[in-house]
Amino acid sequence: FQSMHQQCSSHVLQLLKPGDRQVPVPIGPGLPRRDRVEIYERYCRVMLILFKPWRTHTDLRLPSQ
């Protein structure tokens, strides 16, 4: 956590050795499909949340969006 984060003194991030790493399995409804026009925007939003590093919602969208 950054020094200003409220949990910076009580929580730590621990990196795992390559042999100890696991793949998370999402539970719940399926991920939106990118080939369906009516849900393409939702697909893009989910992909940003999952794969783009971010700290606040402003890291994911421009102010004009």
OpenMM code with the backbone's topology and positions (N, CA, C; nanometers):
from openmm import Vec3, app, unit

residues = "PHE GLN SER MET HIS GLN GLN CYS SER SER HIS VAL LEU GLN LEU LEU LYS PRO GLY ASP ARG GLN VAL PRO VAL PRO ILE GLY PRO GLY LEU PRO ARG ARG ASP ARG VAL GLU ILE TYR GLU ARG TYR CYS ARG VAL MET LEU ILE LEU PHE LYS PRO TRP ARG THR HIS THR ASP LEU ARG LEU PRO SER GLN".split()
positions = [
    Vec3(0.0833, -0.1186, 0.0000),
    Vec3(0.0000, 0.0000, 0.0000),
    Vec3(0.0876, 0.1247, 0.0000),
    Vec3(0.0352, 0.2327, -0.0524),
    Vec3(0.1074, 0.3592, -0.0462),
    Vec3(0.1036, 0.4107, 0.0973),
    Vec3(0.1963, 0.4988, 0.1323),
    Vec3(0.2092, 0.5447, 0.2709),
    Vec3(0.0843, 0.6148, 0.3233),
    Vec3(0.0031, 0.6750, 0.2368),
    Vec3(-0.1173, 0.7447, 0.2823),
    Vec3(-0.2373, 0.6503, 0.2990),
    Vec3(-0.2250, 0.5266, 0.2566),
    Vec3(-0.3365, 0.4320, 0.2657),
    Vec3(-0.3618, 0.3965, 0.4117),
    Vec3(-0.4879, 0.3870, 0.4501),
    Vec3(-0.5222, 0.3634, 0.5906),
    Vec3(-0.4747, 0.2279, 0.6429),
    Vec3(-0.4474, 0.1326, 0.5559),
    Vec3(-0.4034, 0.0008, 0.6010),
    Vec3(-0.2542, -0.0225, 0.5778),
    Vec3(-0.1803, 0.0817, 0.5464),
    Vec3(-0.0390, 0.0636, 0.5123),
    Vec3(0.0429, 0.0099, 0.6294),
    Vec3(0.0081, 0.0411, 0.7518),
    Vec3(0.0861, -0.0074, 0.8660),
    Vec3(0.0364, -0.1414, 0.9195),
    Vec3(-0.0793, -0.1885, 0.8727),
    Vec3(-0.1336, -0.3131, 0.9269),
    Vec3(-0.1445, -0.4267, 0.8250),
    Vec3(-0.1195, -0.3980, 0.6971),
    Vec3(-0.1311, -0.5005, 0.5936),
    Vec3(-0.0046, -0.5023, 0.5080),
    Vec3(0.0290, -0.6184, 0.4567),
    Vec3(0.1459, -0.6309, 0.3701),
    Vec3(0.1085, -0.7085, 0.2445),
    Vec3(0.1886, -0.6919, 0.1424),
    Vec3(0.1739, -0.7675, 0.0190),
    Vec3(0.2868, -0.8684, 0.0151),
    Vec3(0.2526, -0.9944, -0.0011),
    Vec3(0.3533, -1.0994, -0.0031),
    Vec3(0.3583, -1.1608, -0.1424),
    Vec3(0.4754, -1.1604, -0.2028),
    Vec3(0.4927, -1.2206, -0.3340),
    Vec3(0.5225, -1.3690, -0.3170),
    Vec3(0.4574, -1.4507, -0.3984),
    Vec3(0.4776, -1.5949, -0.3911),
    Vec3(0.5889, -1.6389, -0.4848),
    Vec3(0.6545, -1.7482, -0.4490),
    Vec3(0.7536, -1.8081, -0.5377),
    Vec3(0.6812, -1.8636, -0.6597),
    Vec3(0.7492, -1.8717, -0.7743),
    Vec3(0.6820, -1.9216, -0.8951),
    Vec3(0.6125, -2.0560, -0.8760),
    Vec3(0.6681, -2.1465, -0.7985),
    Vec3(0.6067, -2.2778, -0.7765),
    Vec3(0.4832, -2.2737, -0.6885),
    Vec3(0.4649, -2.1662, -0.6124),
    Vec3(0.3517, -2.1552, -0.5198),
    Vec3(0.2355, -2.0737, -0.5757),
    Vec3(0.2502, -2.0206, -0.6954),
    Vec3(0.1461, -1.9343, -0.7521),
    Vec3(0.0234, -2.0151, -0.7915),
    Vec3(-0.0910, -1.9517, -0.7810),
    Vec3(-0.2169, -2.0155, -0.8169),
    Vec3(-0.2930, -1.9258, -0.9132),
    Vec3(-0.3823, -1.9859, -0.9883),
    Vec3(-0.4657, -1.9111, -1.0818),
    Vec3(-0.6027, -1.8920, -1.0184),
    Vec3(-0.6483, -1.7670, -1.0013),
    Vec3(-0.7819, -1.7458, -0.9445),
    Vec3(-0.8898, -1.7913, -1.0426),
    Vec3(-0.9953, -1.8486, -0.9884),
    Vec3(-1.1080, -1.8936, -1.0698),
    Vec3(-1.2296, -1.8106, -1.0309),
    Vec3(-1.2791, -1.7260, -1.1211),
    Vec3(-1.3965, -1.6442, -1.0873),
    Vec3(-1.5199, -1.7321, -1.0671),
    Vec3(-1.5970, -1.6981, -0.9663),
    Vec3(-1.7209, -1.7696, -0.9365),
    Vec3(-1.8354, -1.6719, -0.9569),
    Vec3(-1.9398, -1.7166, -1.0204),
    Vec3(-2.0554, -1.6307, -1.0438),
    Vec3(-2.0940, -1.6323, -1.1897),
    Vec3(-2.1645, -1.5290, -1.2328),
    Vec3(-2.2061, -1.5258, -1.3732),
    Vec3(-2.0846, -1.5213, -1.4660),
    Vec3(-2.1019, -1.5718, -1.5872),
    Vec3(-1.9930, -1.5729, -1.6841),
    Vec3(-1.9502, -1.4332, -1.7243),
    Vec3(-1.8297, -1.4233, -1.7756),
    Vec3(-1.7800, -1.2950, -1.8235),
    Vec3(-1.8541, -1.2562, -1.9508),
    Vec3(-1.8769, -1.1273, -1.9714),
    Vec3(-1.9455, -1.0834, -2.0934),
    Vec3(-1.8642, -1.1211, -2.2177),
    Vec3(-1.9342, -1.1486, -2.3251),
    Vec3(-1.8685, -1.1855, -2.4509),
    Vec3(-1.8382, -1.0610, -2.5328),
    Vec3(-1.7217, -1.0596, -2.5968),
    Vec3(-1.6850, -0.9419, -2.6756),
    Vec3(-1.7499, -0.9406, -2.8129),
    Vec3(-1.8049, -1.0515, -2.8566),
    Vec3(-1.8637, -1.0565, -2.9904),
    Vec3(-2.0120, -1.0207, -2.9931),
    Vec3(-2.0688, -0.9820, -2.8792),
    Vec3(-2.2097, -0.9426, -2.8742),
    Vec3(-2.2177, -0.7914, -2.8605),
    Vec3(-2.2685, -0.7267, -2.9634),
    Vec3(-2.2705, -0.5802, -2.9707),
    Vec3(-2.3428, -0.5184, -2.8519),
    Vec3(-2.4527, -0.5773, -2.8091),
    Vec3(-2.5332, -0.5169, -2.7021),
    Vec3(-2.4641, -0.5186, -2.5657),
    Vec3(-2.3628, -0.6019, -2.5460),
    Vec3(-2.2930, -0.6045, -2.4168),
    Vec3(-2.1436, -0.5748, -2.4310),
    Vec3(-2.1026, -0.5240, -2.5466),
    Vec3(-1.9604, -0.4973, -2.5699),
    Vec3(-1.9041, -0.3956, -2.4702),
    Vec3(-1.9804, -0.2937, -2.4369),
    Vec3(-1.9333, -0.1928, -2.3410),
    Vec3(-1.9095, -0.2563, -2.2040),
    Vec3(-1.9975, -0.3450, -2.1632),
    Vec3(-1.9808, -0.4152, -2.0351),
    Vec3(-1.8557, -0.5034, -2.0393),
    Vec3(-1.8338, -0.5705, -2.1520),
    Vec3(-1.7137, -0.6523, -2.1702),
    Vec3(-1.5884, -0.5661, -2.1508),
    Vec3(-1.5839, -0.4505, -2.2147),
    Vec3(-1.4684, -0.3608, -2.2038),
    Vec3(-1.4458, -0.3169, -2.0595),
    Vec3(-1.5523, -0.2852, -1.9906),
    Vec3(-1.5423, -0.2424, -1.8509),
    Vec3(-1.4831, -0.3540, -1.7638),
    Vec3(-1.5304, -0.4760, -1.7815),
    Vec3(-1.4800, -0.5890, -1.7028),
    Vec3(-1.3324, -0.6152, -1.7330),
    Vec3(-1.2935, -0.6080, -1.8601),
    Vec3(-1.1535, -0.6320, -1.8966),
    Vec3(-1.0613, -0.5259, -1.8365),
    Vec3(-1.1058, -0.4006, -1.8338),
    Vec3(-1.0260, -0.2955, -1.7698),
    Vec3(-1.0079, -0.3236, -1.6211),
    Vec3(-1.1154, -0.3601, -1.5547),
    Vec3(-1.1089, -0.3871, -1.4109),
    Vec3(-1.0149, -0.5031, -1.3811),
    Vec3(-1.0209, -0.6076, -1.4629),
    Vec3(-0.9397, -0.7265, -1.4378),
    Vec3(-0.7929, -0.7110, -1.4760),
    Vec3(-0.7636, -0.6421, -1.5863),
    Vec3(-0.6287, -0.6473, -1.6412),
    Vec3(-0.5506, -0.5166, -1.6419),
    Vec3(-0.6135, -0.4032, -1.6164),
    Vec3(-0.5399, -0.2765, -1.6134),
    Vec3(-0.5122, -0.2401, -1.4676),
    Vec3(-0.3854, -0.2182, -1.4318),
    Vec3(-0.3563, -0.1789, -1.2935),
    Vec3(-0.4238, -0.0454, -1.2603),
    Vec3(-0.4883, -0.0374, -1.1440),
    Vec3(-0.5565, 0.0856, -1.1056),
    Vec3(-0.5654, 0.0967, -0.9543),
    Vec3(-0.5739, 0.2200, -0.9057),
    Vec3(-0.5923, 0.2473, -0.7627),
    Vec3(-0.7270, 0.3131, -0.7369),
    Vec3(-0.7682, 0.4012, -0.8286),
    Vec3(-0.8992, 0.4654, -0.8166),
    Vec3(-0.9691, 0.4564, -0.9518),
    Vec3(-1.0986, 0.4828, -0.9519),
    Vec3(-1.1746, 0.4741, -1.0770),
    Vec3(-1.1240, 0.5727, -1.1824),
    Vec3(-1.0599, 0.6804, -1.1396),
    Vec3(-1.0089, 0.7777, -1.2368),
    Vec3(-0.8898, 0.7228, -1.3159),
    Vec3(-0.8264, 0.6167, -1.2671),
    Vec3(-0.7190, 0.5528, -1.3431),
    Vec3(-0.7739, 0.4757, -1.4631),
    Vec3(-0.9016, 0.4420, -1.4606),
    Vec3(-0.9628, 0.3609, -1.5659),
    Vec3(-1.0339, 0.4424, -1.6728),
    Vec3(-1.0721, 0.5650, -1.6400),
    Vec3(-1.1496, 0.6468, -1.7347),
    Vec3(-1.0947, 0.7881, -1.7407),
    Vec3(-1.1046, 0.8474, -1.8573),
    Vec3(-1.0692, 0.9882, -1.8722),
    Vec3(-1.1808, 1.0736, -1.8125),
    Vec3(-1.1519, 1.1952, -1.7679),
    Vec3(-1.2574, 1.2811, -1.7119),
    Vec3(-1.3725, 1.3063, -1.8093),
    Vec3(-1.3451, 1.3007, -1.9383),
    Vec3(-1.4500, 1.3267, -2.0379),
    Vec3(-1.5399, 1.2059, -2.0634),
    Vec3(-1.5117, 1.0929, -2.0038),
    Vec3(-1.5916, 0.9721, -2.0283),
    Vec3(-1.6999, 0.9553, -1.9242),
] * unit.nanometer
topology = app.Topology()
chain = topology.addChain("A")
for resn in residues:
    res = topology.addResidue(resn, chain)
    for name in ("N", "CA", "C"):
        topology.addAtom(name, app.Element.getBySymbol(name[0]), res)
